[in-house]
Amino acid sequence: MGMNIKTFSLYLLVCGIIFAIAPFFISSYYVYLIALGMVYGIWALSWNVLFNYTGLLSFGHALWFALGAYVVGLTQERLMIMSMECYLGLTLVVSFILSLAVGYLCVRYTQIYFALLTQGFSMLFYAMLVKFYSFTHGTDGISVKVPALLGMQFTNVESFLRAYYYYILLIFLLCATILWIMMNSPFGKSLQFIRDNSLRARFIGIPIIKYRLWSFVIAGVFGAISGALFAPLNRQVCPELTYWSSNGNVVFMTLLGGFSVFAGSAIGAIIFVFLQNIALTLTIYWQLIAGIVIVVIVYLFPKGLTVSIKDMVVGMYKKVHGR
């Protein structure tokens, strides 16, 4: 979290270059997996705004992911709009309003009460998606067609995937930059102060509830953006996106990468996608493998893979140079 703007910009540039040239050397299937990893990366970064920076454990963050996905599906089906930019704009508006309303009810509570309350809203949204069959098609879900990107139409799925990959990459880098700036601004530092000592923060005049609410809104909006990006990539949206098990996925991604480092949750999301893919080739019960992996990580790498690897490299460097 002590990373300055120059270091962050360098890392972002290197990341952008690597991801930009990757499609030239890998198959379309792996292009899809990396794109999915970046979408999940935005989702995990938004969840970590609440967990690491605000000290609020949310078990209902899949609500926003599903909300963004269903905004795309319903807008396409009901309004016949085929523009990705329209989907994202509408997602911003809808997620802002809804996260403001839900956050107003949730942020007055902390710890397990906040976690269960957010999970309750997530499961309420799941029930609505299942029960309102005439509008949402229930458990059948909604099929999503290939949308236009910046006014460009695509008739070939392969060409769309390649173009959409770079579309997701640009939004991923933009979202990561905005979130990093926010979390390293006075607002972000105030959130961390509230996380560390809410009583002292209240005494010096920081409006705790207000700051937690805006943190909740930021997390909800960016979580919904990731869901909106997911819909055309997956070509199908269904109620399972906001089921309780989906909430566990974003927690797993963040713990896998390391929540104490800004980029850790995004790296964990990409690792999660490939881990899930490998596990699915071995057994249909991939959650079993995921459970074993998270137990191992908690015991061997309690700070997450990124932090543990960083500490290992620093330790080896000091040993070699005698410092």
C-alpha positions, 0 to 999 in steps of 0.5 A: 500500500506504500507504492507511489504513483511512479511505481504503480504506473510502471507496474500498470504499463508492464501489465498492459503490455504483457496482456496486450501481446498475449493473444498473439501467442496463445489460443482463443481458449486461453484468450477467453480465460485471461479475459475472464480473469480480468473481469473477475479481477475488477470484481475482486478489487471492488470487494477488497475496497470493503474488506481490506480498506474499510474493514467490512466483510461482505458475503453478498458481493455477488449481488452487484456482479449479478446485477451488472450481468442482468442489466445487460441481459434484460436491456438487450432482450427487452429494449433491443439495445446492442451497444456495450457502451449503453450497457455500461452506462446503464449499469453505472446508474442502476448500480449506483442507485441500488448500492446507495439504498442497500448500503444505507441499510447495511453500513450501520452494522459491522463484523458478522452482522454486516456480513450476514446482512449483505448475504441476505440481500444477495439471496433476496436478489437470487429469489427475485430472479428465480421467482419472476420467471416472466421477466427474468426466465428464472433458472433458465437465465437469459441468453446474451448476443454479441453486442457492438463495441464502440459502434463496431458490429461483429458477425464472427464470434472469434473476431468478437472475442479478440476485440472484446479481450482488448475492450476488457483490458482497457476497462480493467486497467482504467478501473484498477487505476481509478480504484488505486487513486481512490484508495491512496487519496485522503478519502482512502486513507480515512477509510483505513483509519476507520478500519484500524480505529473507528472510535478514534476516527469518530472522535476527530470528526470523521463521519464514519457512516458516510465514509462507509456508505461511499465505500459500499457504493464504490464497491457496488458500482465496480462490482456491477461493471465486472458483471456487465463485462461478464455477460457478453463474454459468457453469453448467458446470465442466470440466478446462480451468479448471485447465489451464496457460493458465488459470494465465496468465489470472490473471497477465495480469489482475494485470499488466494492473491493476498488482500493486503496488496492492492493488486493481490486480489486481481492476481488471485482472480486470474489464478482462480480462473486457471485453477478452476479450469485445471480442476474441472479437467480432473473432476466435476467436484472442482470445489473440493480441489478449491477447498483443499487449495485454500486450506493449504494457502491459509496454513502455508501462505497466510498473507496470500501468494503475492505477499508470500512470494514478494517476502520470499524474494526480498528475503533471498535478496537480503541473504545474497547481498548480506543485508 
